[in-house]
Amino acid sequence: MDNRVLSLLGCRLPIVQGGLAYVGNGVLAGAISRAGGFGQVGSAGRTPEQMLDEIEKAAKEAAGAPFGVNLPLSEHSDREAYVEVILSNAQRLRAVSLSAGNPRPYIDRLKRAGLTVIALVSTPLQAQKAEAAGADLLVAEGYEAGGHNGPGEWTTMALIPAVARAVQVPILAAGGIATGDGIVAAFALGASGVQMGTRFVATKECEAHENYKAELMRRSADDTRIIERSRGRVTRVLQSAHVDDILELEKRNPSESEVYALVRGEKNRVAAIGGTLEEGYVNCGQGVSLIHDAPSVDELFQRLTGEMREATRRIRSLDTLLH
Ligand SMILES: Cc1cc2nc3c(=O)[nH]c(=O)nc-3n(C[C@H](O)[C@H](O)[C@H](O)COP(=O)(O)O)c2cc1C
């Protein structure tokens, strides 16, 4: 087995928690790392000081297991302040994932501090550019994913084998993966691990509001919507009255500021943390159809590894067809 992901991240299982705006708290990241995966503290929706607080909580919860942070570049106008906090805490972190922007200007600095650099990509061309810029590991994320997706709208099924053929660095598959069979499928497509987001929101340790978790259990992929196309972005969220208003507005050729008023971070916070889902929006991927409970991270990892074993057994029977 290709275990470059395990050696780059220092974890036991190649299951990574993606950055989760507003709901990527330190206890969640630490619990995922302690369970054998790789957790990442989210910085979107947090000040640099709040990010540091969550890094401290993650370190405590992880009990020595390595974890990282996510830096979505376009989300922070003051991104240097975040980079400074990351660099001055480099000893406590194993990796930084760079998303939503060009990672090139940051990669060397972060690597010189001893950090593994993960770059998020959504096309094979972006993957080649991120590899050339020095990224150690790529997350190739398909259009099924919750949150911001690439404008090319490549689906995970088409994207992973294409990226695997385009680069030498190891790849984590993301987008629509919420079960152990999804993880095994990612390996079959050429990935060396996975990054999951939506599934980890519905866990005991995630600080998302209980109403958000309840909606994830209740709803299906039919209920996800793409907002922000009018401003050149592709963001997969869960339908709500507020999301319907955004989509209505976007049909009417609105100005940037009109759209921004409805999609700004505060509208995510009121729903994801405040629990008033109809008055805002929450990120949600198509894998929501596979979520029916909010277990502890430990319980979820036991389930995922059981499903991986089962899926591996099923795939073995393919062999008999091929002889
Ligand atoms: C609630 C939520 C918030 C997210 N916030 C971020 C973020 O701040 N930075 C980032 O790089 N990706 C973010 N993502 C994407 C995830 O890190 C991950 O790549 C994605 O969720 C994978 O697809 P899945 O939701 O189908 O598992 C977010 C996803 C969700 C569901």
The ligand as a Gaussian input file, in Angstrom:
#p B3LYP/6-31G(d) Opt

LIG

0 1
 C      -19.313000      22.916000       7.012000
 C      -18.193000      22.949000       6.035000
 C      -17.271000      23.986000       6.089000
 C      -16.159000      23.975000       5.226000
 N      -15.212000      24.952000       5.356000
 C      -14.042000      24.845000       4.669000
 C      -12.975000      25.743000       4.926000
 O      -13.061000      26.666000       5.748000
 N      -11.817000      25.570000       4.238000
 C      -11.663000      24.553000       3.314000
 O      -10.589000      24.428000       2.728000
 N      -12.678000      23.700000       3.050000
 C      -13.846000      23.809000       3.718000
 N      -14.846000      22.904000       3.487000
 C      -14.574000      21.747000       2.610000
 C      -14.069000      20.546000       3.457000
 O      -12.832000      20.826000       4.037000
 C      -13.951000      19.262000       2.631000
 O      -12.976000      19.352000       1.629000
 C      -15.298000      18.886000       2.010000
 O      -16.298000      19.005000       2.970000
 C      -15.262000      17.471000       1.445000
 O      -16.484000      17.116000       0.898000
 P      -17.682000      16.424000       1.745000
 O      -18.380000      17.564000       2.439000
 O      -18.518000      15.814000       0.704000
 O      -17.067000      15.465000       2.700000
 C      -16.006000      22.942000       4.285000
 C      -16.983000      21.939000       4.191000
 C      -18.064000      21.932000       5.055000
 C      -19.076000      20.821000       4.955000

